[in-house]
Amino acid sequence: LKSAKAAGVSNILLLAVDDQLLPALGAFADDIGVRLSAEDASERGLLLLKWRTVEQLVASGYGVLFLDAATVLVSDPFDALYRDADIEAMTMGWDDPSSYGYNHVIDDPSMGFTRYCHGSRIVGYEPRAFFANPTTEAKALAKRMQEDLSRKLSSESIAWEAVRAEREAFLEELWMPSHRGFTSTGAVLRVLNYLCFVNSKVMFRQLRGGSLGGESRPVLVTMSYHSDTTQRMQAVYEYYHESSPDLLRKLPNADATGDPTHQRSPPGCDGSRAWRESAAASPLSQRVVAESPFAWGGVAGFEFAPGGELRTPWGGGQWGIHEDSADTLFADFVG
C-alpha cells in the first residue's frame, strides 16, 4: 500500500479476512478496505474465497488486477495492460525462451531420419499477479480454479502446498488443450513482459546486477521466488522510490529462510544399499525395467537396469523407489 501511494495508484480494493488487519493499517486502508467473511480460514478455504471473489467481480463487469500482498508497485500497472486477452498473467520465467516458450526437440534415434519431434516448452505463470478481463472465459477460469483447488487441497494443506497447487492448476487451465475428459475453458492468455511485471528471481538475479545493461525500471515486483518477503519488499521500495540501493545490494539471490519442503534431517549412511532391494520389489520398478529405455530431456538411452543400476548417455548411476513415496522413483547420476 505504501508503494501504491508512491506510484500514484488509487483504484485499489483491499480484501481482509480478519478483524485486525484494517485497523492496524489505519489511514492506508481508508476507503479501500473491505472485510470479507471467511467461513473456512485454512489455506484451501482462503484460496477458494479468492477465486470466488474474482469470479463475482468479473461476472459483474469489472476487470480485476489481482496482486498478492507481497508486491511492490513501481508505477501504475493499469497503464501497462493490453486488455486484448481474457487473462494477462505474470510469468515465472526469466528470459524470452522461459517466459514465452521455445522449440523443444525430442530425439528418438530408433525412428531413423524421422527421429526428431518438435514441441513447445514454457515456464509456468503466477496466479498471484494477473489481470482478468470481464469476459465469459475469464469467469469460467475463475470457477474452474475453485473446482481444481477443492480437489487438489484439503483443510490440512499448509502454505507451500497451497502455493504449488494453485500454480499447477493455473498453468493447466491456461495451457492444456481439451483432451479426453478435460475441456478447456477457452481463456485466451497474454503473458506479461517479464521485465515489466517482474518476479523476484528476475529482480534479484538480473535487474539489481545490471546484467541487462542500462536502467530497466519495472512496473511492479512480486516476491514469487522468496518467502523472506518483508526485507526484500523494503529493499525494492527503497531502490525505486527512494533511490537507495544499499539494502538491495546486501541481500543474497536465494531465499534466506530455506526450502519449506525440506525441513528435515538428512538421511544417514545407507551402507547396506537398501535402494537395490527397492529397485526390484515393487510393480513400478518392475515396469520401468521392462519398458526401458526411456528418454531424459529428449535424449534417448536412459535405462533402468535390474538391481538399481542406471545407464545413461552421460554415465552410470543408481535408481530405486523413493523412501517417502512408493509411487515415485529416484535417479542418481552425473554427480
C-alpha positions as CSV (number, residue, x, y, z in Angstrom):
1,L,0.0,0.0,0.0
2,K,2.9,2.3,0.7
3,S,4.4,1.6,-2.7
4,A,0.9,2.0,-4.4
5,K,0.7,5.5,-2.9
6,A,4.2,6.4,-4.1
7,A,3.3,5.1,-7.6
8,G,0.1,7.1,-7.7
9,V,-2.2,4.1,-7.8
10,S,-5.6,4.7,-6.1
11,N,-8.1,2.3,-7.6
12,I,-7.4,-0.4,-5.1
13,L,-9.7,-2.9,-3.3
14,L,-8.1,-4.4,-0.2
15,L,-9.8,-7.6,1.0
16,A,-9.3,-8.5,4.6
17,V,-10.3,-11.8,6.2
18,D,-9.6,-11.0,9.8
19,D,-10.7,-8.2,12.2
20,Q,-7.2,-7.0,13.0
21,L,-5.8,-6.0,9.6
22,L,-7.8,-3.0,8.6
23,P,-7.5,-1.2,12.0
24,A,-3.8,-2.0,12.0
25,L,-3.3,-0.4,8.6
26,G,-5.1,2.8,9.7
27,A,-5.1,5.5,7.1
28,F,-3.6,3.2,4.5
29,A,-6.9,1.3,4.4
30,D,-9.3,4.3,4.3
31,D,-11.9,3.9,1.6
32,I,-10.3,0.8,0.1
33,G,-10.6,-1.9,2.7
34,V,-13.4,-4.5,2.7
35,R,-13.8,-7.1,5.4
36,L,-14.8,-10.5,4.0
37,S,-16.2,-13.3,6.0
38,A,-14.1,-16.5,5.6
39,E,-16.0,-19.4,6.9
40,D,-13.0,-21.6,6.2
41,A,-9.8,-19.9,7.2
42,S,-7.5,-22.7,6.1
43,E,-5.1,-22.2,3.2
44,R,-7.6,-24.1,1.0
45,G,-10.5,-22.0,2.2
46,L,-8.7,-18.7,1.6
47,L,-7.8,-19.7,-2.0
48,L,-11.3,-20.7,-2.7
49,L,-12.5,-17.3,-1.4
50,K,-10.0,-15.5,-3.6
51,W,-11.2,-17.2,-6.8
52,R,-14.8,-16.9,-5.8
53,T,-14.4,-13.1,-5.3
54,V,-12.6,-12.8,-8.7
55,E,-15.4,-14.8,-10.4
56,Q,-18.1,-12.5,-8.8
57,L,-16.3,-9.3,-9.8
58,V,-15.7,-10.4,-13.3
59,A,-19.3,-11.5,-13.6
60,S,-20.4,-8.0,-12.5
61,G,-18.4,-6.5,-15.4
62,Y,-15.2,-5.4,-13.7
63,G,-11.7,-6.1,-14.9
64,V,-9.7,-7.4,-12.0
65,L,-6.0,-7.0,-11.5
66,F,-5.2,-9.4,-8.6
67,L,-1.9,-8.7,-6.8
68,D,-0.5,-10.7,-3.9
69,A,0.3,-8.6,-0.8
70,A,4.0,-9.5,-1.4
71,T,4.1,-7.0,-4.3
72,V,5.9,-3.6,-4.6
73,L,4.3,-1.2,-7.2
74,V,6.8,1.0,-9.0
75,S,4.4,2.6,-11.5
76,D,0.7,2.3,-12.4
77,P,0.2,-1.2,-13.6
78,F,-3.2,-0.4,-15.3
79,D,-1.2,1.7,-17.9
80,A,0.9,-1.3,-18.8
81,L,-2.0,-3.8,-19.6
82,Y,-3.0,-4.7,-23.1
83,R,-6.6,-5.7,-22.4
84,D,-6.7,-7.9,-25.5
85,A,-6.9,-11.3,-23.8
86,D,-9.1,-12.9,-21.2
87,I,-6.2,-13.3,-18.8
88,E,-2.9,-11.4,-18.7
89,A,-0.5,-13.2,-16.3
90,M,2.9,-12.7,-14.8
91,T,5.4,-15.3,-15.8
92,M,7.7,-17.3,-13.5
93,G,10.3,-17.1,-16.4
94,W,13.5,-15.0,-16.5
95,D,14.2,-14.6,-20.2
96,D,12.4,-14.8,-23.6
97,P,12.6,-18.7,-24.0
98,S,11.5,-19.5,-20.5
99,S,8.7,-16.8,-20.4
100,Y,7.2,-17.1,-23.9
101,G,8.2,-20.7,-24.9
102,Y,10.8,-22.3,-27.1
103,N,11.1,-25.1,-29.6
104,H,11.7,-28.2,-27.6
105,V,13.0,-31.2,-29.6
106,I,12.7,-34.8,-28.5
107,D,15.1,-37.2,-30.1
108,D,14.2,-40.8,-30.7
109,P,17.1,-42.5,-32.7
110,S,15.1,-45.6,-33.3
111,M,12.9,-43.7,-35.8
112,G,15.8,-43.1,-38.2
113,F,15.5,-39.9,-40.3
114,T,12.2,-39.0,-38.6
115,R,13.8,-39.2,-35.2
116,Y,13.2,-35.6,-34.2
117,C,9.8,-34.4,-32.8
118,H,9.3,-30.7,-32.3
119,G,7.2,-29.3,-29.5
120,S,6.9,-26.3,-27.2
121,R,8.1,-25.8,-23.6
122,I,7.4,-22.9,-21.3
123,V,7.8,-21.9,-17.6
124,G,4.5,-21.5,-15.6
125,Y,2.5,-18.4,-14.8
126,E,2.0,-16.6,-11.5
127,P,-1.6,-16.8,-10.2
128,R,-0.7,-14.2,-7.6
129,A,-0.3,-11.5,-10.2
130,F,-2.7,-11.4,-13.1
131,F,-5.4,-9.4,-14.8
132,A,-8.8,-10.9,-15.7
133,N,-10.9,-9.1,-18.3
134,P,-14.7,-9.2,-17.7
135,T,-15.3,-12.0,-20.2
136,T,-17.2,-15.3,-20.1
137,E,-13.9,-17.2,-20.5
138,A,-12.2,-15.4,-17.6
139,K,-15.3,-16.1,-15.4
140,A,-15.2,-19.7,-16.4
141,L,-11.5,-19.9,-15.5
142,A,-12.1,-18.5,-12.0
143,K,-14.8,-21.0,-11.5
144,R,-12.6,-23.9,-12.7
145,M,-9.8,-22.8,-10.4
146,Q,-12.2,-23.2,-7.4
147,E,-13.1,-26.7,-8.6
148,D,-9.4,-27.7,-9.1
149,L,-8.2,-26.4,-5.8
150,S,-11.1,-28.0,-4.0
151,R,-9.9,-31.3,-5.4
152,K,-6.1,-30.8,-5.0
153,L,-6.1,-29.4,-1.4
154,S,-7.6,-30.3,1.9
155,S,-8.3,-28.3,5.0
156,E,-5.0,-29.6,6.4
157,S,-2.9,-28.3,3.5
158,I,-0.1,-25.9,4.5
159,A,1.1,-22.7,2.8
160,W,3.7,-24.1,0.4
161,E,1.3,-26.9,-0.7
162,A,-1.4,-24.3,-1.5
163,V,1.1,-22.2,-3.5
164,R,2.2,-25.2,-5.5
165,A,-1.3,-26.4,-6.1
166,E,-2.6,-23.0,-7.3
167,R,0.3,-22.6,-9.7
168,E,-0.2,-26.1,-11.1
169,A,-3.9,-25.5,-11.6
170,F,-3.4,-22.1,-13.2
171,L,-0.9,-23.5,-15.7
172,E,-3.0,-26.5,-16.5
173,E,-6.1,-24.4,-17.1
174,L,-4.4,-21.9,-19.3
175,W,-2.0,-24.2,-21.2
176,M,-3.6,-27.6,-21.7
177,P,-5.8,-28.2,-24.7
178,S,-9.1,-30.1,-24.4
179,H,-8.4,-33.8,-24.4
180,R,-10.2,-37.0,-23.2
181,G,-12.4,-35.9,-20.3
182,F,-10.8,-32.5,-19.9
183,T,-12.4,-29.5,-21.6
184,S,-10.5,-26.2,-21.7
185,T,-12.3,-23.0,-20.6
186,G,-11.0,-21.4,-23.7
187,A,-9.5,-18.5,-21.9
188,V,-7.0,-16.6,-24.1
189,L,-3.7,-15.8,-22.4
190,R,-1.3,-13.0,-22.7
191,V,2.0,-13.5,-20.9
192,L,3.1,-10.2,-19.4
193,N,6.6,-8.8,-20.1
194,Y,8.9,-10.3,-17.5
195,L,10.9,-7.0,-17.4
196,C,7.7,-5.0,-16.6
197,F,5.8,-7.4,-14.3
198,V,8.8,-8.7,-12.5
199,N,9.1,-11.9,-10.4
200,S,11.7,-11.7,-7.6
201,K,14.1,-14.1,-9.4
202,V,14.5,-11.6,-12.2
203,M,14.7,-8.7,-9.7
204,F,17.5,-10.1,-7.6
205,R,19.4,-12.1,-10.2
206,Q,19.2,-9.7,-13.1
207,L,17.8,-6.3,-12.6
208,R,19.8,-5.3,-9.5
209,G,23.0,-6.7,-11.0
210,G,22.7,-4.6,-14.2
211,S,23.1,-7.6,-16.4
212,L,20.5,-6.3,-18.8
213,G,22.5,-3.2,-19.5
214,G,21.3,0.3,-18.6
215,E,18.4,1.0,-16.3
216,S,15.4,-1.2,-16.6
217,R,12.5,0.1,-14.4
218,P,9.7,-2.4,-13.9
219,V,6.0,-1.8,-13.3
220,L,5.9,-3.9,-10.2
221,V,7.8,-6.7,-8.4
222,T,6.2,-9.7,-6.8
223,M,8.1,-12.0,-4.4
224,S,7.4,-15.1,-6.4
225,Y,10.6,-16.9,-5.6
226,H,11.2,-15.8,-2.0
227,S,9.4,-16.2,1.3
228,D,11.6,-13.7,3.3
229,T,9.4,-11.1,1.8
230,T,9.5,-8.2,4.2
231,Q,13.1,-7.2,3.8
232,R,13.1,-7.8,0.1
233,M,10.0,-5.7,-0.4
234,Q,11.6,-2.9,1.7
235,A,14.8,-3.2,-0.4
236,V,12.8,-2.9,-3.7
237,Y,10.8,0.0,-2.3
238,E,13.9,1.9,-1.2
239,Y,15.7,1.3,-4.5
240,Y,12.9,2.5,-6.8
241,H,11.1,5.1,-4.7
242,E,13.9,6.4,-2.5
243,S,16.9,5.9,-4.8
244,S,18.7,4.0,-2.1
245,P,20.4,0.7,-3.3
246,D,22.2,-0.3,-0.1
247,L,19.7,-2.9,1.3
248,L,19.1,-4.3,-2.2
249,R,22.8,-4.9,-2.7
250,K,23.2,-6.7,0.6
251,L,20.5,-9.4,0.2
252,P,21.5,-12.8,-1.3
253,N,20.0,-14.1,-4.5
254,A,18.4,-17.1,-2.8
255,D,15.7,-17.2,-0.2
256,A,17.3,-16.8,3.2
257,T,14.6,-18.9,5.0
258,G,15.4,-22.2,3.4
259,D,13.2,-24.6,1.5
260,P,10.0,-25.3,3.5
261,T,9.5,-28.6,1.7
262,H,12.8,-30.0,3.0
263,Q,12.7,-29.1,6.7
264,R,14.0,-32.5,8.0
265,S,17.3,-34.1,8.9
266,P,19.3,-35.6,6.1
267,P,19.3,-39.4,5.8
268,G,22.1,-41.4,7.4
269,C,24.6,-43.6,5.7
270,D,23.0,-46.3,3.6
271,G,25.8,-48.8,3.8
272,S,23.5,-51.7,3.0
273,R,22.5,-50.1,-0.3
274,A,18.8,-50.6,0.5
275,W,17.9,-48.9,-2.8
276,R,19.0,-52.1,-4.6
277,E,16.2,-54.0,-2.9
278,S,13.6,-51.3,-3.5
279,A,14.6,-51.3,-7.2
280,A,13.3,-54.9,-7.5
281,A,10.4,-55.1,-5.1
282,S,7.6,-53.1,-6.4
283,P,5.3,-53.2,-9.5
284,L,6.6,-49.8,-10.5
285,S,10.2,-50.8,-10.5
286,Q,9.4,-54.0,-12.5
287,R,7.5,-51.9,-15.0
288,V,10.3,-49.4,-15.6
289,V,12.9,-52.2,-16.0
290,A,10.6,-54.0,-18.6
291,E,9.8,-50.8,-20.5
292,S,13.4,-49.3,-20.6
293,P,15.0,-47.5,-22.2
294,F,13.4,-44.1,-21.8
295,A,14.4,-40.5,-22.9
296,W,15.6,-37.8,-20.4
297,G,15.2,-34.2,-21.6
298,G,14.5,-35.5,-25.1
299,V,17.7,-37.6,-25.2
300,A,17.1,-41.4,-25.6
301,G,19.1,-44.2,-23.9
302,F,18.0,-43.7,-20.3
303,E,17.8,-47.3,-18.9
304,F,16.6,-48.6,-15.6
305,A,18.5,-51.8,-15.3
306,P,17.9,-54.6,-12.7
307,G,19.5,-54.3,-9.3
308,G,19.2,-50.5,-9.2
309,E,21.8,-49.9,-11.9
310,L,21.1,-46.8,-14.0
311,R,22.6,-46.5,-17.5
312,T,22.5,-43.1,-19.2
313,P,24.3,-41.4,-22.1
314,W,26.1,-39.3,-19.5
315,G,27.4,-42.2,-17.4
316,G,26.2,-44.7,-14.9
317,G,24.2,-44.2,-11.7
318,Q,21.7,-45.8,-9.3
319,W,18.0,-45.8,-9.1
320,G,15.3,-47.0,-6.7
321,I,11.9,-46.3,-5.0
322,H,11.8,-43.0,-3.1
323,E,11.6,-43.6,0.6
324,D,8.8,-41.1,1.1
325,S,6.6,-42.3,-1.8
326,A,6.0,-45.8,-3.1
327,D,4.9,-44.5,-6.5
328,T,7.9,-42.2,-7.0
329,L,11.4,-43.2,-8.4
330,F,14.7,-41.5,-7.6
331,A,17.6,-41.4,-10.1
332,D,21.1,-40.5,-9.0
333,F,23.6,-39.9,-11.8
334,V,26.2,-37.4,-13.2
335,G,27.5,-36.3,-9.8
